[in-house]
Amino acid sequence: MLCGGVHAPNLWAAGNDGVGEIPDEFGAYLGHVSQARSGVAVTADVVVQIMKALAASPGTFTAIGTITIAAGTYTGVFVTTGAELSFSDGDTLALIAPVLEDATFADFAATLVGYES
């Protein structure tokens, strides 16, 4: 189970209290897919970083993927960095918005599909 909350500007993080997996390439699981969107169409490409910190090193985040919302659209496209997409008890997942974001980028929302392993 992931428990989330806002910890700082441009950061959303979730702590994991079990062992879980995110399907390869943020793919579908049991008919569900990961989704992301802006509340409005952005005027320039926006890239949100997907980061992971291990329970043993909670202050050290490693990139595991991105969500890109292309100019003129509001839906995101997920891409992995090829990093392992499994989470153990106490690991943290963070979504980090760009520092120099598009002025129209607002009301970001994301749903990441995962399963208990």
Secondary structure, 3 states (H helix, E strand, C coil): CEEEEEEECCEEEEEECCCEECCHHHCCECCECCEEECCCCCCCCEEEEEEEECCCCCCCEEEEEEEEECCCCCEEEEEECCCCCEECCCCEEEEECCCCCCCCCCCCEEECCCEEC
